[in-house]
């Protein structure tokens, strides 16, 4: 008898539980985020990751994937970004060049932000470039994944050998 009551109780839970209307909220916003910020741990004490690139990077360009977290758009979307002075020691025109905007093509979920890295030669050390997505009128930057820092390394100059006697 206890088995029958247990089975009956379980059946009733499933039958009655399936009749409960589920109203899950649907997010209808639109954001952009750096893919590198999503998959790379942030720098200690900061809310953004640091990617290291050489100043002699192949082709002189670093491409950063930016994700559109929303329904794909029927038209191209121009997204703006800025260089954040706090967190940037690189000099525009000397260490890097950026345009300040890029496009997410129509009917896609990804865009590419390109940073031209200037080959300053073997002078040693490194400089940092902190980028922050700004979005546009209808697409906002993700608060958690809107920043990425590039550490541009420069090889040390060759050691000059002293002539022996």
C-alpha positions as CSV (number, residue, x, y, z in Angstrom):
1,X,0.0,0.0,0.0
2,X,2.9,2.4,0.8
3,X,4.4,1.7,-2.6
4,X,1.1,2.6,-4.3
5,X,0.8,5.8,-2.3
6,X,4.4,6.8,-3.0
7,X,4.0,6.1,-6.8
8,X,0.7,8.0,-6.8
9,X,2.3,11.0,-5.0
10,X,5.2,11.1,-7.4
11,X,2.8,11.0,-10.4
12,X,0.7,13.8,-8.9
13,X,3.8,15.9,-8.4
14,X,4.8,15.6,-12.1
15,X,1.2,16.1,-13.3
16,X,0.5,19.1,-11.2
17,X,4.0,20.5,-11.6
18,X,3.7,20.5,-15.3
19,X,0.7,22.7,-15.1
20,X,2.5,25.6,-13.4
21,X,3.0,28.5,-15.8
22,X,6.6,29.4,-16.2
23,X,7.3,33.1,-17.0
24,X,11.0,33.4,-17.5
25,X,12.2,36.9,-18.2
26,X,13.8,37.4,-21.6
27,X,16.7,39.9,-21.8
28,X,16.3,42.1,-24.8
29,X,19.3,44.3,-24.4
30,X,22.4,44.6,-26.6
31,X,26.0,44.7,-25.5
32,X,29.5,44.4,-26.9
33,X,32.4,42.6,-25.1
34,X,36.0,41.7,-25.8
35,X,36.3,38.0,-26.4
36,X,39.7,38.1,-24.7
37,X,38.1,39.6,-21.6
38,X,35.6,36.8,-21.5
39,X,38.2,34.0,-21.7
40,X,41.3,35.5,-20.0
41,X,41.6,36.1,-16.3
42,X,42.0,39.7,-15.3
43,X,45.2,41.3,-14.1
44,X,45.6,41.1,-10.3
45,X,43.8,44.1,-8.8
46,X,42.1,45.1,-12.1
47,X,38.9,44.2,-13.9
48,X,40.5,43.5,-17.3
49,X,43.0,41.1,-18.8
50,X,46.4,41.9,-20.2
51,X,47.6,40.4,-23.5
52,X,51.3,40.4,-24.3
53,X,52.3,41.1,-27.9
54,X,55.7,41.8,-29.4
55,X,56.4,45.1,-31.2
56,X,57.4,42.9,-34.1
57,X,54.1,41.1,-34.3
58,X,53.5,39.5,-37.7
59,X,51.9,42.0,-40.1
60,X,52.2,44.7,-37.5
61,X,48.5,44.2,-36.5
62,X,46.8,42.8,-33.4
63,X,43.2,41.8,-34.1
64,X,40.8,41.6,-31.1
65,X,37.5,39.9,-31.5
66,X,34.5,41.8,-30.2
67,X,31.3,39.9,-29.5
68,X,27.8,41.3,-30.1
69,X,25.6,39.9,-27.2
70,X,22.2,40.4,-28.7
71,X,20.1,39.5,-31.7
72,X,22.1,39.9,-34.9
73,X,21.5,43.2,-36.7
74,X,20.2,43.6,-40.2
75,X,22.6,46.5,-40.8
76,X,26.3,47.1,-40.1
77,X,26.9,48.5,-36.6
78,X,29.8,51.0,-36.0
79,X,31.1,50.6,-32.5
80,X,33.4,53.1,-30.9
81,X,36.2,52.6,-28.4
82,X,38.8,54.7,-26.6
83,X,42.3,54.5,-25.2
84,X,42.1,54.8,-21.4
85,X,44.9,57.1,-20.2
86,X,45.1,55.5,-16.8
87,X,46.6,52.1,-17.7
88,X,48.3,53.3,-20.9
89,X,52.0,54.1,-21.1
90,X,52.3,53.5,-24.9
91,X,52.4,56.6,-27.1
92,X,50.0,57.0,-30.0
93,X,51.9,57.1,-33.3
94,X,55.1,55.9,-31.7
95,X,54.0,52.5,-30.2
96,X,50.6,52.0,-31.8
97,X,47.9,53.4,-34.0
98,X,44.1,52.9,-33.6
99,X,41.1,54.4,-35.4
100,X,38.6,54.6,-32.5
101,X,35.9,52.6,-34.2
102,X,35.3,49.3,-36.0
103,X,32.3,47.6,-37.6
104,X,30.2,44.6,-36.7
105,X,28.9,43.5,-40.1
106,X,25.2,42.9,-40.7
107,X,23.9,39.4,-39.8
108,X,26.9,38.5,-37.7
109,X,27.7,38.4,-34.0
110,X,31.4,39.4,-34.2
111,X,33.5,42.4,-35.1
112,X,37.3,42.9,-35.2
113,X,39.1,45.8,-33.5
114,X,42.5,46.2,-35.1
115,X,45.5,47.8,-33.4
116,X,48.5,48.6,-35.5
117,X,51.7,47.9,-33.5
118,X,54.6,50.0,-34.5
119,X,58.0,48.2,-34.6
120,X,60.2,50.6,-32.5
121,X,63.1,48.2,-32.9
122,X,65.2,46.6,-30.1
123,X,65.1,49.3,-27.5
124,X,64.0,47.1,-24.5
125,X,61.2,47.3,-22.0
126,X,57.5,47.3,-22.6
127,X,54.6,49.7,-22.7
128,X,50.9,49.2,-22.0
129,X,47.8,50.1,-24.0
130,X,44.4,50.0,-22.3
131,X,41.4,49.9,-24.6
132,X,37.7,50.3,-23.6
133,X,34.6,49.7,-25.7
134,X,32.1,52.5,-25.7
135,X,29.4,51.0,-28.0
136,X,26.9,53.2,-29.9
137,X,23.4,54.6,-29.5
138,X,21.7,51.2,-29.3
139,X,24.5,48.9,-28.2
140,X,26.2,49.4,-24.8
141,X,29.5,48.1,-23.6
142,X,29.4,45.1,-21.2
143,X,30.4,46.4,-17.8
144,X,32.4,43.2,-17.0
145,X,34.1,42.7,-20.4
146,X,34.6,46.2,-21.9
147,X,38.4,46.6,-21.3
148,X,41.5,44.8,-22.5
149,X,45.1,45.9,-22.0
150,X,47.9,45.1,-24.5
151,X,51.4,44.9,-23.2
152,X,53.7,45.7,-26.1
153,X,57.1,44.2,-25.5
154,X,60.3,45.5,-27.2
155,X,63.3,43.3,-27.4
156,X,66.5,44.3,-25.7
157,X,69.2,45.8,-27.9
158,X,72.0,43.5,-28.9
159,X,74.9,43.5,-26.5
160,X,77.9,45.0,-28.0
161,X,81.0,42.8,-27.6
162,X,84.2,44.5,-26.6
163,X,87.1,43.9,-28.9
164,X,89.8,41.7,-27.2
165,X,93.5,42.3,-27.3
